[in-house]
Amino acid sequence: MTLDSVSEAIEEAIFRQEKILNALANVNSSNLDDKGNKEATTSASTATNNNDYNNARIDSVIRRHEEVSAILLKLLDLRNKSNELKTIRKLHPSKPTKEQTKELENALEKLGFRSLLIDQQYLSRRERQKEFGRPAGFEGLVFSSPAGVPILVGREQSHGYDGSRVLLRTSLRKGTKGSKVCRQMAADLAAYYSGHRRDQDGEGVRVMYTDSRHVAKRGSKAGQLRHHKTLGRMVGHPGQVKHLANEKEQ
């Protein structure tokens, strides 16, 4: 594996351990609250049993917290070593780091994170989260126009064909609302992701466009364009964005 791939696996392992620690902290706090409440309301005959049970739960959470904390410390050490190797690679490109990278890989595997080295699907999720203009929870594709405007590609919209809803987020880039170049790229993407993309007859695909205010927000038609609110139609050319789409889908 490459140094970058191993580094990403280390970061994912750290992220997951930190989430576990946060969850354990919440559980422990809840257990302590429950213990205090029960001690104040339980009769003398059952207080001892309840206290023993609660103490066992708390001890179990504490032990797990200590185990995860120990693993996290080792992971942080691996992160430091990974960063050192990246620095060496940057300052001395010709100096080999393959052996040290393999050592990091083996150390991560010994800590129980072999699966992160084999299946790195989490990388695509993390990359999506970093994309400029991607709304929370949006699972579609995000492109960037020549002016840097995010273009979101969803489903259903190219006029007369099964296609894709496309949103040009000009509100995120000042001075781009009337950009014909940005609008054309959005139309090209709508055409590419329509059922008509393979009809390369040179005429292109008709695409309707409107302001986002005229798109249905609720019900079964949510996301659909209201035809009587259409601002206009233009022609999208699938071939113009084919290479961009292929790169996104890889």
BAZA-751234 format. One record per atom (N, C-alpha, C): x, y, z; atom name; residue in three letters; residue number from 1. Coordinates in steps of 0.2 Angstrom, whole numbers, padded with zeros to 4 digits. Layout:
REM residues N
      x      y      z  atomo  residuo  num
      X      Y      Z     CA      ala  NUM
...
REM end
This chain:
REM residues 250
      x      y      z  atomo  residuo  num
   0004  -0006   0000      N      met    1
   0000   0000   0000     CA      met    1
   0004   0006   0000      C      met    1
   0002   0012  -0002      N      thr    2
   0005   0018  -0002     CA      thr    2
   0005   0021   0004      C      thr    2
   0010   0026   0006      N      leu    3
   0010   0029   0012     CA      leu    3
   0003   0033   0013      C      leu    3
   0001   0036   0008      N      asp    4
  -0006   0040   0008     CA      asp    4
  -0011   0036   0010      C      asp    4
  -0012   0030   0007      N      ser    5
  -0017   0025   0009     CA      ser    5
  -0017   0023   0016      C      ser    5
  -0011   0021   0019      N      val    6
  -0010   0019   0026     CA      val    6
  -0012   0025   0030      C      val    6
  -0010   0031   0028      N      ser    7
  -0011   0037   0032     CA      ser    7
  -0019   0038   0033      C      ser    7
  -0022   0037   0028      N      glu    8
  -0030   0038   0028     CA      glu    8
  -0033   0033   0032      C      glu    8
  -0030   0027   0032      N      ala    9
  -0033   0021   0036     CA      ala    9
  -0032   0023   0044      C      ala    9
  -0026   0026   0045      N      ile   10
  -0024   0028   0052     CA      ile   10
  -0029   0033   0054      C      ile   10
  -0030   0038   0050      N      glu   11
  -0035   0044   0052     CA      glu   11
  -0042   0041   0053      C      glu   11
  -0044   0036   0049      N      glu   12
  -0051   0033   0050     CA      glu   12
  -0051   0029   0057      C      glu   12
  -0046   0026   0058      N      ala   13
  -0046   0022   0065     CA      ala   13
  -0046   0027   0070      C      ala   13
  -0042   0032   0070      N      ile   14
  -0043   0038   0075     CA      ile   14
  -0050   0040   0076      C      ile   14
  -0053   0042   0070      N      phe   15
  -0059   0045   0070     CA      phe   15
  -0064   0040   0074      C      phe   15
  -0064   0034   0072      N      arg   16
  -0068   0029   0075     CA      arg   16
  -0067   0028   0083      C      arg   16
  -0061   0028   0085      N      gln   17
  -0060   0027   0092     CA      gln   17
  -0062   0033   0096      C      gln   17
  -0061   0039   0093      N      glu   18
  -0064   0045   0097     CA      glu   18
  -0071   0045   0097      C      glu   18
  -0075   0042   0092      N      lys   19
  -0082   0042   0093     CA      lys   19
  -0084   0037   0098      C      lys   19
  -0080   0031   0099      N      ile   20
  -0082   0027   0104     CA      ile   20
  -0081   0030   0111      C      ile   20
  -0075   0034   0112      N      leu   21
  -0074   0037   0118     CA      leu   21
  -0079   0042   0120      C      leu   21
  -0082   0045   0115      N      asn   22
  -0087   0050   0116     CA      asn   22
  -0094   0046   0119      C      asn   22
  -0095   0041   0115      N      ala   23
  -0101   0037   0117     CA      ala   23
  -0100   0034   0124      C      ala   23
  -0094   0032   0126      N      leu   24
  -0093   0029   0133     CA      leu   24
  -0094   0034   0138      C      leu   24
  -0091   0040   0136      N      ala   25
  -0092   0046   0141     CA      ala   25
  -0099   0047   0143      C      ala   25
  -0103   0047   0138      N      asn   26
  -0111   0048   0139     CA      asn   26
  -0114   0043   0143      C      asn   26
  -0112   0037   0141      N      val   27
  -0115   0031   0145     CA      val   27
  -0113   0031   0152      C      val   27
  -0106   0033   0153      N      asn   28
  -0104   0033   0160     CA      asn   28
  -0108   0038   0164      C      asn   28
  -0109   0044   0161      N      ser   29
  -0112   0050   0164     CA      ser   29
  -0119   0048   0166      C      ser   29
  -0122   0044   0161      N      ser   30
  -0129   0042   0162     CA      ser   30
  -0130   0037   0168      C      ser   30
  -0125   0032   0168      N      asn   31
  -0124   0027   0174     CA      asn   31
  -0124   0030   0181      C      asn   31
  -0119   0035   0181      N      leu   32
  -0118   0039   0187     CA      leu   32
  -0125   0042   0190      C      leu   32
  -0128   0045   0185      N      asp   33
  -0135   0049   0186     CA      asp   33
  -0140   0044   0189      C      asp   33
  -0140   0038   0185      N      asp   34
  -0145   0033   0187     CA      asp   34
  -0143   0030   0194      C      asp   34
  -0137   0029   0196      N      lys   35
  -0135   0027   0202     CA      lys   35
  -0137   0031   0208      C      lys   35
  -0136   0038   0207      N      gly   36
  -0138   0043   0212     CA      gly   36
  -0145   0043   0213      C      gly   36
  -0149   0042   0208      N      asn   37
  -0156   0042   0208     CA      asn   37
  -0159   0036   0212      C      asn   37
  -0156   0030   0210      N      lys   38
  -0158   0024   0213     CA      lys   38
  -0156   0024   0220      C      lys   38
  -0151   0026   0222      N      glu   39
  -0148   0026   0229     CA      glu   39
  -0153   0030   0233      C      glu   39
  -0156   0036   0231      N      ala   40
  -0160   0040   0234     CA      ala   40
  -0167   0037   0235      C      ala   40
  -0169   0033   0231      N      thr   41
  -0176   0030   0231     CA      thr   41
  -0177   0023   0232      C      thr   41
  -0172   0019   0232      N      thr   42
  -0172   0012   0233     CA      thr   42
  -0173   0010   0241      C      thr   42
  -0177   0005   0242      N      ser   43
  -0178   0003   0249     CA      ser   43
  -0171   0000   0252      C      ser   43
  -0171  -0001   0258      N      ala   44
  -0164  -0003   0261     CA      ala   44
  -0163  -0011   0259      C      ala   44
  -0169  -0014   0258      N      ser   45
  -0168  -0021   0257     CA      ser   45
  -0165  -0023   0250      C      ser   45
  -0166  -0018   0245      N      thr   46
  -0164  -0019   0238     CA      thr   46
  -0158  -0015   0236      C      thr   46
  -0156  -0010   0241      N      ala   47
  -0151  -0005   0239     CA      ala   47
  -0144  -0008   0237      C      ala   47
  -0143  -0013   0241      N      thr   48
  -0136  -0017   0240     CA      thr   48
  -0136  -0020   0233      C      thr   48
  -0141  -0024   0231      N      asn   49
  -0141  -0027   0225     CA      asn   49
  -0140  -0022   0219      C      asn   49
  -0144  -0017   0220      N      asn   50
  -0144  -0012   0214     CA      asn   50
  -0138  -0008   0214      C      asn   50
  -0135  -0007   0220      N      asn   51
  -0128  -0003   0220     CA      asn   51
  -0123  -0008   0216      C      asn   51
  -0123  -0014   0218      N      asp   52
  -0118  -0019   0215     CA      asp   52
  -0119  -0019   0207      C      asp   52
  -0125  -0019   0205      N      tyr   53
  -0126  -0020   0198     CA      tyr   53
  -0124  -0013   0194      C      tyr   53
  -0125  -0008   0197      N      asn   54
  -0123  -0001   0194     CA      asn   54
  -0116  -0001   0195      C      asn   54
  -0113  -0003   0200      N      asn   55
  -0105  -0002   0201     CA      asn   55
  -0102  -0007   0195      C      asn   55
  -0105  -0013   0194      N      ala   56
  -0102  -0017   0189     CA      ala   56
  -0103  -0014   0182      C      ala   56
  -0108  -0011   0181      N      arg   57
  -0109  -0007   0174     CA      arg   57
  -0104  -0002   0173      C      arg   57
  -0103   0002   0179      N      ile   58
  -0099   0008   0178     CA      ile   58
  -0091   0005   0177      C      ile   58
  -0090   0000   0181      N      asp   59
  -0083  -0003   0180     CA      asp   59
  -0082  -0006   0173      C      asp   59
  -0087  -0009   0170      N      ser   60
  -0086  -0011   0164     CA      ser   60
  -0085  -0006   0159      C      ser   60
  -0089   0000   0159      N      val   61
  -0088   0006   0155     CA      val   61
  -0081   0009   0156      C      val   61
  -0079   0009   0162      N      ile   62
  -0072   0012   0163     CA      ile   62
  -0066   0008   0160      C      ile   62
  -0067   0001   0161      N      arg   63
  -0062  -0003   0158     CA      arg   63
  -0062  -0002   0150      C      arg   63
  -0068  -0002   0147      N      arg   64
  -0068  -0001   0140     CA      arg   64
  -0065   0005   0138      C      arg   64
  -0066   0011   0142      N      his   65
  -0064   0017   0141     CA      his   65
  -0056   0017   0141      C      his   65
  -0053   0013   0146      N      glu   66
  -0046   0013   0146     CA      glu   66
  -0043   0009   0140      C      glu   66
  -0046   0004   0138      N      glu   67
  -0044   0000   0132     CA      glu   67
  -0044   0004   0126      C      glu   67
  -0049   0008   0125      N      val   68
  -0050   0012   0119     CA      val   68
  -0045   0017   0119      C      val   68
  -0044   0020   0125      N      ser   69
  -0039   0026   0126     CA      ser   69
  -0032   0024   0124      C      ser   69
  -0030   0017   0127      N      ala   70
  -0024   0015   0125     CA      ala   70
  -0023   0014   0118      C      ala   70
  -0028   0011   0114      N      ile   71
  -0027   0010   0107     CA      ile   71
  -0026   0017   0104      C      ile   71
  -0030   0022   0106      N      leu   72
  -0030   0028   0103     CA      leu   72
  -0023   0031   0103      C      leu   72
  -0020   0031   0109      N      leu   73
  -0013   0033   0110     CA      leu   73
  -0008   0030   0105      C      leu   73
  -0009   0024   0104      N      lys   74
  -0005   0020   0099     CA      lys   74
  -0006   0023   0092      C      lys   74
  -0012   0024   0091      N      leu   75
  -0014   0027   0084     CA      leu   75
  -0011   0034   0083      C      leu   75
  -0012   0038   0088      N      leu   76
  -0009   0044   0088     CA      leu   76
  -0001   0044   0086      C      leu   76
   0002   0039   0089      N      asp   77
   0009   0038   0088     CA      asp   77
   0010   0036   0081      C      asp   77
   0006   0032   0078      N      leu   78
   0007   0030   0071     CA      leu   78
   0005   0036   0066      C      leu   78
   0001   0040   0068      N      arg   79
   0000   0046   0065     CA      arg   79
   0006   0051   0064      C      arg   79
   0009   0052   0070      N      asn   80
   0015   0056   0070     CA      asn   80
   0021   0053   0066      C      asn   80
   0021   0046   0066      N      lys   81
   0026   0043   0062     CA      lys   81
   0025   0043   0054      C      lys   81
   0018   0043   0053      N      ser   82
   0016   0044   0046     CA      ser   82
   0018   0051   0044      C      ser   82
   0016   0056   0048      N      asn   83
   0018   0063   0046     CA      asn   83
   0025   0064   0045      C      asn   83
   0029   0061   0049      N      glu   84
   0037   0061   0048     CA      glu   84
   0039   0058   0042      C      glu   84
   0036   0053   0040      N      leu   85
   0038   0050   0033     CA      leu   85
   0036   0054   0027      C      leu   85
   0030   0058   0028      N      lys   86
   0028   0062   0023     CA      lys   86
   0032   0068   0022      C      lys   86
   0035   0070   0028      N      thr   87
   0040   0076   0028     CA      thr   87
   0046   0074   0024      C      thr   87
   0049   0068   0026      N      ile   88
   0055   0065   0023     CA      ile   88
   0054   0064   0015      C      ile   88
   0048   0062   0013      N      arg   89
   0046   0061   0006     CA      arg   89
   0046   0068   0003      C      arg   89
   0044   0073   0006      N      lys   90
   0043   0079   0003     CA      lys   90
   0050   0083   0002      C      lys   90
   0054   0082   0008      N      leu   91
   0061   0085   0007     CA      leu   91
   0066   0081   0003      C      leu   91
   0065   0074   0003      N      his   92
   0070   0070   0000     CA      his   92
   0066   0065  -0004      C      his   92
   0063   0067  -0010      N      pro   93
   0059   0063  -0014     CA      pro   93
   0062   0056  -0016      C      pro   93
   0069   0056  -0017      N      ser   94
   0072   0050  -0019     CA      ser   94
   0073   0045  -0014      C      ser   94
   0072   0047  -0007      N      lys   95
   0074   0043  -0002     CA      lys   95
   0068   0038  -0001      C      lys   95
   0069   0031  -0001      N      pro   96
   0063   0026  -0001     CA      pro   96
   0060   0026   0006      C      pro   96
   0054   0026   0006      N      thr   97
   0050   0025   0012     CA      thr   97
   0045   0019   0013      C      thr   97
   0046   0015   0008      N      lys   98
   0042   0009   0007     CA      lys   98
   0042   0004   0013      C      lys   98
   0048   0003   0016      N      glu   99
   0049  -0001   0022     CA      glu   99
   0046   0002   0028      C      glu   99
   0047   0008   0029      N      gln  100
   0043   0011   0035     CA      gln  100
   0036   0011   0034      C      gln  100
   0033   0012   0028      N      thr  101
   0026   0012   0026     CA      thr  101
   0023   0005   0028      C      thr  101
   0027   0000   0026      N      lys  102
   0025  -0007   0028     CA      lys  102
   0025  -0008   0035      C      lys  102
   0029  -0005   0039      N      glu  103
   0029  -0006   0046     CA      glu  103
   0023  -0002   0049      C      glu  103
   0021   0003   0047      N      leu  104
   0015   0007   0049     CA      leu  104
   0009   0002   0047      C      leu  104
   0009  -0001   0041      N      glu  105
   0003  -0005   0039     CA      glu  105
   0003  -0011   0044      C      glu  105
   0008  -0014   0046      N      asn  106
   0008  -0020   0050     CA      asn  106
   0006  -0018   0057      C      asn  106
   0008  -0012   0060      N      ala  107
   0006  -0010   0066     CA      ala  107
  -0001  -0008   0067      C      ala  107
  -0004  -0006   0061      N      leu  108
  -0011  -0004   0061     CA      leu  108
  -0015  -0011   0061      C      leu  108
  -0012  -0016   0058      N      glu  109
  -0016  -0022   0057     CA      glu  109
  -0016  -0026   0064      C      glu  109
  -0010  -0025   0068      N      lys  110
  -0010  -0028   0075     CA      lys  110
  -0014  -0025   0079      C      lys  110
  -0016  -0019   0078      N      leu  111
  -0021  -0015   0083     CA      leu  111
  -0028  -0017   0081      C      leu  111
  -0029  -0021   0076      N      gly  112
  -0036  -0024   0074     CA      gly  112
  -0039  -0020   0069      C      gly  112
  -0036  -0016   0065      N      phe  113
  -0039  -0012   0060     CA      phe  113
  -0037  -0014   0052      C      phe  113
  -0036  -0021   0052      N      arg  114
  -0034  -0024   0045     CA      arg  114
  -0040  -0022   0040      C      arg  114
  -0046  -0022   0042      N      ser  115
  -0052  -0021   0037     CA      ser  115
  -0051  -0014   0034      C      ser  115
  -0048  -0009   0038      N      leu  116
  -0047  -0002   0035     CA      leu  116
  -0042  -0002   0029      C      leu  116
  -0038  -0007   0030      N      leu  117
  -0032  -0007   0025     CA      leu  117
  -0035  -0011   0018      C      leu  117
  -0040  -0015   0019      N      ile  118
  -0042  -0019   0014     CA      ile  118
  -0048  -0015   0010      C      ile  118
  -0053  -0013   0014      N      asp  119
  -0058  -0009   0011     CA      asp  119
  -0058  -0002   0013      C      asp  119
  -0057   0002   0008      N      gln  120
  -0056   0010   0010     CA      gln  120
  -0062   0014   0007      C      gln  120
  -0068   0011   0007      N      gln  121
  -0074   0014   0005     CA      gln  121
  -0075   0021   0009      C      gln  121
  -0073   0021   0015      N      tyr  122
  -0074   0027   0019     CA      tyr  122
  -0071   0033   0016      C      tyr  122
  -0066   0032   0012      N      leu  123
  -0062   0038   0009     CA      leu  123
  -0067   0042   0004      C      leu  123
  -0071   0038   0000      N      ser  124
  -0076   0042  -0004     CA      ser  124
  -0081   0046   0000      C      ser  124
  -0083   0043   0006      N      arg  125
  -0088   0047   0011     CA      arg  125
  -0084   0053   0013      C      arg  125
  -0078   0052   0015      N      arg  126
  -0075   0058   0018     CA      arg  126
  -0073   0063   0013      C      arg  126
  -0072   0061   0007      N      glu  127
  -0071   0066   0001     CA      glu  127
  -0077   0070   0000      C      glu  127
  -0083   0066   0000      N      arg  128
  -0089   0069  -0001     CA      arg  128
  -0090   0075   0004      C      arg  128
  -0089   0073   0010      N      gln  129
  -0090   0078   0015     CA      gln  129
  -0086   0085   0015      C      gln  129
  -0080   0084   0011      N      lys  130
  -0076   0090   0010     CA      lys  130
  -0078   0094   0004      C      lys  130
  -0082   0092   0000      N      glu  131
  -0084   0095  -0006     CA      glu  131
  -0087   0102  -0005      C      glu  131
  -0085   0107  -0008      N      phe  132
  -0088   0114  -0007     CA      phe  132
  -0095   0114  -0011      C      phe  132
  -0100   0116  -0007      N      gly  133
  -0107   0116  -0010     CA      gly  133
  -0111   0110  -0008      C      gly  133
  -0108   0105  -0005      N      arg  134
  -0112   0099  -0004     CA      arg  134
  -0117   0100   0002      C      arg  134
  -0123   0100   0001      N      pro  135
  -0128   0101   0007     CA      pro  135
  -0127   0094   0012      C      pro  135
  -0129   0095   0018      N      ala  136
  -0129   0089   0023     CA      ala  136
  -0134   0084   0020      C      ala  136
  -0132   0078   0020      N      gly  137
  -0137   0073   0018     CA      gly  137
  -0138   0072   0011      C      gly  137
  -0135   0076   0006      N      phe  138
  -0135   0075  -0001     CA      phe  138
  -0131   0070  -0003      C      phe  138
  -0133   0065  -0007      N      glu  139
  -0129   0059  -0009     CA      glu  139
  -0128   0059  -0016      C      glu  139
  -0130   0064  -0020      N      gly  140
  -0129   0065  -0027     CA      gly  140
  -0122   0067  -0029      C      gly  140
  -0120   0069  -0035      N      leu  141
  -0114   0071  -0037     CA      leu  141
  -0113   0079  -0037      C      leu  141
  -0107   0081  -0035      N      val  142
  -0106   0088  -0035     CA      val  142
  -0101   0090  -0040      C      val  142
  -0102   0094  -0045      N      phe  143
  -0097   0097  -0050     CA      phe  143
  -0096   0104  -0048      C      phe  143
  -0091   0107  -0051      N      ser  144
  -0089   0114  -0050     CA      ser  144
  -0088   0117  -0057      C      ser  144
  -0092   0122  -0058      N      ser  145
  -0092   0126  -0065     CA      ser  145
  -0085   0129  -0066      C      ser  145
  -0084   0132  -0072      N      pro  146
  -0078   0136  -0073     CA      pro  146
  -0077   0142  -0068      C      pro  146
  -0083   0144  -0066      N      ala  147
  -0082   0150  -0061     CA      ala  147
  -0082   0148  -0054      C      ala  147
  -0082   0141  -0053      N      gly  148
  -0082   0139  -0046     CA      gly  148
  -0088   0138  -0042      C      gly  148
  -0094   0138  -0046      N      val  149
  -0100   0137  -0043     CA      val  149
  -0102   0130  -0043      C      val  149
  -0104   0127  -0037      N      pro  150
  -0106   0120  -0036     CA      pro  150
  -0112   0119  -0040      C      pro  150
  -0112   0113  -0043      N      ile  151
  -0118   0110  -0047     CA      ile  151
  -0120   0104  -0044      C      ile  151
  -0126   0103  -0042      N      leu  152
  -0128   0097  -0039     CA      leu  152
  -0132   0093  -0044      C      leu  152
  -0130   0087  -0044      N      val  153
  -0134   0082  -0049     CA      val  153
  -0138   0077  -0045      C      val  153
  -0145   0078  -0046      N      gly  154
  -0149   0073  -0042     CA      gly  154
  -0152   0068  -0047      C      gly  154
  -0159   0068  -0047      N      arg  155
  -0163   0064  -0052     CA      arg  155
  -0169   0067  -0055      C      arg  155
  -0171   0065  -0061      N      glu  156
  -0177   0067  -0064     CA      glu  156
  -0177   0075  -0066      C      glu  156
  -0175   0076  -0073      N      gln  157
  -0178   0083  -0075     CA      gln  157
  -0177   0084  -0082      C      gln  157
  -0173   0081  -0086      N      ser  158
  -0172   0084  -0093     CA      ser  158
  -0178   0083  -0097      C      ser  158
  -0180   0088  -0100      N      his  159
  -0187   0089  -0103     CA      his  159
  -0189   0084  -0108      C      his  159
  -0194   0080  -0107      N      gly  160
  -0196   0075  -0111     CA      gly  160
  -0193   0068  -0111      C      gly  160
  -0188   0068  -0106      N      tyr  161
  -0184   0062  -0105     CA      tyr  161
  -0183   0060  -0098      C      tyr  161
  -0182   0054  -0096      N      asp  162
  -0180   0052  -0090     CA      asp  162
  -0173   0055  -0088      C      asp  162
  -0172   0059  -0083      N      gly  163
  -0166   0063  -0082     CA      gly  163
  -0164   0064  -0075      C      gly  163
  -0161   0070  -0075      N      ser  164
  -0158   0072  -0068     CA      ser  164
  -0159   0079  -0066      C      ser  164
  -0161   0080  -0060      N      arg  165
  -0162   0087  -0057     CA      arg  165
  -0155   0089  -0056      C      arg  165
  -0154   0096  -0058      N      val  166
  -0148   0099  -0057     CA      val  166
  -0149   0106  -0054      C      val  166
  -0145   0107  -0049      N      leu  167
  -0145   0113  -0046     CA      leu  167
  -0139   0117  -0046      C      leu  167
  -0139   0123  -0049      N      leu  168
  -0133   0128  -0050     CA      leu  168
  -0133   0132  -0044      C      leu  168
  -0129   0132  -0039      N      arg  169
  -0129   0135  -0033     CA      arg  169
  -0125   0142  -0033      C      arg  169
  -0128   0146  -0037      N      thr  170
  -0124   0153  -0038     CA      thr  170
  -0124   0157  -0032      C      thr  170
  -0129   0156  -0027      N      ser  171
  -0129   0160  -0021     CA      ser  171
  -0122   0159  -0017      C      ser  171
  -0118   0154  -0019      N      leu  172
  -0112   0153  -0015     CA      leu  172
  -0106   0156  -0018      C      leu  172
  -0107   0159  -0024      N      arg  173
  -0102   0163  -0028     CA      arg  173
  -0105   0170  -0030      C      arg  173
  -0103   0175  -0027      N      lys  174
  -0105   0182  -0029     CA      lys  174
  -0104   0183  -0036      C      lys  174
  -0109   0186  -0040      N      gly  175
  -0108   0189  -0046     CA      gly  175
  -0109   0183  -0052      C      gly  175
  -0111   0177  -0050      N      thr  176
  -0112   0172  -0055     CA      thr  176
  -0119   0170  -0057      C      thr  176
  -0124   0174  -0054      N      lys  177
  -0131   0172  -0055     CA      lys  177
  -0133   0172  -0062      C      lys  177
  -0130   0177  -0066      N      gly  178
  -0132   0177  -0073     CA      gly  178
  -0127   0174  -0078      C      gly  178
  -0122   0170  -0075      N      ser  179
  -0117   0167  -0079     CA      ser  179
  -0120   0162  -0084      C      ser  179
  -0119   0163  -0091      N      lys  180
  -0121   0159  -0096     CA      lys  180
  -0117   0153  -0096      C      lys  180
  -0110   0153  -0095      N      val  181
  -0106   0148  -0095     CA      val  181
  -0108   0143  -0089      C      val  181
  -0109   0145  -0083      N      cys  182
  -0111   0141  -0078     CA      cys  182
  -0118   0137  -0080      C      cys  182
  -0123   0141  -0082      N      arg  183
  -0129   0138  -0084     CA      arg  183
  -0128   0133  -0089      C      arg  183
  -0124   0134  -0094      N      gln  184
  -0123   0129  -0100     CA      gln  184
  -0120   0123  -0097      C      gln  184
  -0115   0123  -0092      N      met  185
  -0113   0117  -0090     CA      met  185
  -0118   0113  -0086      C      met  185
  -0122   0117  -0082      N      ala  186
  -0128   0114  -0078     CA      ala  186
  -0132   0110  -0083      C      ala  186
  -0134   0113  -0089      N      ala  187
  -0138   0110  -0094     CA      ala  187
  -0135   0104  -0097      C      ala  187
  -0128   0105  -0098      N      asp  188
  -0124   0099  -0101     CA      asp  188
  -0125   0093  -0096      C      asp  188
  -0124   0094  -0090      N      leu  189
  -0124   0089  -0085     CA      leu  189
  -0131   0086  -0085      C      leu  189
  -0137   0090  -0085      N      ala  190
  -0143   0088  -0085     CA      ala  190
  -0145   0083  -0091      C      ala  190
  -0142   0085  -0097      N      ala  191
  -0142   0081  -0103     CA      ala  191
  -0138   0075  -0102      C      ala  191
  -0132   0075  -0100      N      tyr  192
  -0128   0069  -0099     CA      tyr  192
  -0132   0064  -0095      C      tyr  192
  -0135   0066  -0089      N      tyr  193
  -0138   0061  -0084     CA      tyr  193
  -0145   0060  -0086      C      tyr  193
  -0147   0062  -0092      N      ser  194
  -0154   0060  -0094     CA      ser  194
  -0154   0054  -0098      C      ser  194
  -0160   0051  -0100      N      gly  195
  -0160   0045  -0104     CA      gly  195
  -0158   0046  -0111      C      gly  195
  -0157   0052  -0113      N      his  196
  -0155   0054  -0120     CA      his  196
  -0148   0055  -0121      C      his  196
  -0144   0054  -0117      N      arg  197
  -0137   0055  -0117     CA      arg  197
  -0133   0052  -0123      C      arg  197
  -0136   0046  -0125      N      arg  198
  -0132   0042  -0130     CA      arg  198
  -0135   0043  -0137      C      arg  198
  -0140   0048  -0138      N      asp  199
  -0142   0050  -0144     CA      asp  199
  -0138   0055  -0147      C      asp  199
  -0132   0054  -0149      N      gln  200
  -0127   0059  -0151     CA      gln  200
  -0129   0061  -0159      C      gln  200
  -0134   0064  -0159      N      asp  201
  -0136   0067  -0166     CA      asp  201
  -0134   0074  -0168      C      asp  201
  -0131   0077  -0163      N      gly  202
  -0128   0083  -0164     CA      gly  202
  -0133   0089  -0162      C      gly  202
  -0139   0087  -0161      N      glu  203
  -0144   0092  -0159     CA      glu  203
  -0145   0093  -0152      C      glu  203
  -0142   0089  -0148      N      gly  204
  -0142   0090  -0140     CA      gly  204
  -0149   0088  -0137      C      gly  204
  -0149   0090  -0131      N      val  205
  -0155   0088  -0127     CA      val  205
  -0158   0095  -0124      C      val  205
  -0165   0095  -0125      N      arg  206
  -0168   0101  -0122     CA      arg  206
  -0169   0101  -0115      C      arg  206
  -0167   0106  -0111      N      val  207
  -0167   0106  -0104     CA      val  207
  -0171   0112  -0102      C      val  207
  -0176   0112  -0097      N      met  208
  -0179   0117  -0094     CA      met  208
  -0175   0120  -0088      C      met  208
  -0176   0126  -0087      N      tyr  209
  -0173   0129  -0081     CA      tyr  209
  -0177   0134  -0078      C      tyr  209
  -0176   0135  -0072      N      thr  210
  -0180   0140  -0068     CA      thr  210
  -0176   0142  -0062      C      thr  210
  -0179   0147  -0058      N      asp  211
  -0176   0148  -0051     CA      asp  211
  -0178   0143  -0046      C      asp  211
  -0174   0142  -0041      N      ser  212
  -0175   0137  -0036     CA      ser  212
  -0181   0138  -0032      C      ser  212
  -0184   0144  -0032      N      arg  213
  -0190   0146  -0029     CA      arg  213
  -0196   0143  -0032      C      arg  213
  -0195   0141  -0038      N      his  214
  -0201   0138  -0042     CA      his  214
  -0201   0130  -0043      C      his  214
  -0197   0127  -0038      N      val  215
  -0196   0120  -0038     CA      val  215
  -0200   0118  -0032      C      val  215
  -0204   0112  -0033      N      ala  216
  -0209   0110  -0028     CA      ala  216
  -0204   0107  -0022      C      ala  216
  -0206   0110  -0016      N      lys  217
  -0203   0108  -0010     CA      lys  217
  -0205   0102  -0006      C      lys  217
  -0212   0101  -0007      N      arg  218
  -0215   0096  -0003     CA      arg  218
  -0219   0091  -0007      C      arg  218
  -0221   0085  -0003      N      gly  219
  -0225   0080  -0006     CA      gly  219
  -0222   0076  -0011      C      gly  219
  -0226   0072  -0015      N      ser  220
  -0223   0067  -0020     CA      ser  220
  -0220   0070  -0026      C      ser  220
  -0221   0077  -0027      N      lys  221
  -0218   0081  -0032     CA      lys  221
  -0212   0085  -0030      C      lys  221
  -0209   0083  -0024      N      ala  222
  -0204   0087  -0021     CA      ala  222
  -0198   0087  -0026      C      ala  222
  -0195   0093  -0027      N      gly  223
  -0189   0093  -0032     CA      gly  223
  -0191   0094  -0039      C      gly  223
  -0197   0093  -0041      N      gln  224
  -0199   0094  -0048     CA      gln  224
  -0200   0101  -0050      C      gln  224
  -0199   0102  -0056      N      leu  225
  -0199   0109  -0058     CA      leu  225
  -0207   0110  -0060      C      leu  225
  -0210   0116  -0058      N      arg  226
  -0216   0118  -0060     CA      arg  226
  -0216   0121  -0067      C      arg  226
  -0219   0117  -0072      N      his  227
  -0219   0119  -0079     CA      his  227
  -0221   0126  -0081      C      his  227
  -0226   0128  -0077      N      his  228
  -0229   0135  -0078     CA      his  228
  -0224   0141  -0076      C      his  228
  -0219   0138  -0072      N      lys  229
  -0214   0143  -0069     CA      lys  229
  -0207   0143  -0072      C      lys  229
  -0207   0139  -0078      N      thr  230
  -0201   0139  -0082     CA      thr  230
  -0198   0145  -0084      C      thr  230
  -0192   0147  -0083      N      leu  231
  -0189   0153  -0085     CA      leu  231
  -0187   0153  -0093      C      leu  231
  -0186   0146  -0095      N      gly  232
  -0183   0146  -0102     CA      gly  232
  -0181   0139  -0103      C      gly  232
  -0179   0138  -0109      N      arg  233
  -0176   0131  -0111     CA      arg  233
  -0170   0132  -0115      C      arg  233
  -0165   0128  -0114      N      met  234
  -0159   0128  -0118     CA      met  234
  -0157   0121  -0120      C      met  234
  -0152   0121  -0124      N      val  235
  -0149   0114  -0126     CA      val  235
  -0143   0112  -0122      C      val  235
  -0143   0106  -0120      N      gly  236
  -0138   0103  -0116     CA      gly  236
  -0134   0098  -0121      C      gly  236
  -0128   0098  -0120      N      his  237
  -0123   0094  -0125     CA      his  237
  -0120   0089  -0120      C      his  237
  -0122   0082  -0120      N      pro  238
  -0119   0077  -0115     CA      pro  238
  -0111   0076  -0116      C      pro  238
  -0109   0077  -0123      N      gly  239
  -0102   0076  -0124     CA      gly  239
  -0098   0081  -0121      C      gly  239
  -0100   0087  -0119      N      gln  240
  -0096   0092  -0117     CA      gln  240
  -0094   0090  -0110      C      gln  240
  -0097   0086  -0106      N      val  241
  -0096   0085  -0099     CA      val  241
  -0094   0077  -0098      C      val  241
  -0094   0073  -0103      N      lys  242
  -0093   0066  -0103     CA      lys  242
  -0087   0065  -0099      C      lys  242
  -0081   0068  -0100      N      his  243
  -0075   0066  -0097     CA      his  243
  -0075   0068  -0089      C      his  243
  -0079   0074  -0088      N      leu  244
  -0079   0076  -0081     CA      leu  244
  -0084   0071  -0077      C      leu  244
  -0089   0068  -0080      N      ala  245
  -0093   0064  -0077     CA      ala  245
  -0090   0057  -0076      C      ala  245
  -0086   0055  -0081      N      asn  246
  -0082   0049  -0080     CA      asn  246
  -0077   0049  -0074      C      asn  246
  -0074   0055  -0073      N      glu  247
  -0069   0055  -0068     CA      glu  247
  -0073   0055  -0061      C      glu  247
  -0079   0058  -0061      N      lys  248
  -0083   0058  -0054     CA      lys  248
  -0085   0051  -0052      C      lys  248
  -0087   0047  -0057      N      glu  249
  -0090   0041  -0056     CA      glu  249
  -0085   0035  -0055      C      glu  249
  -0078   0037  -0056      N      gln  250
  -0073   0032  -0055     CA      gln  250
  -0072   0030  -0047      C      gln  250
REM end
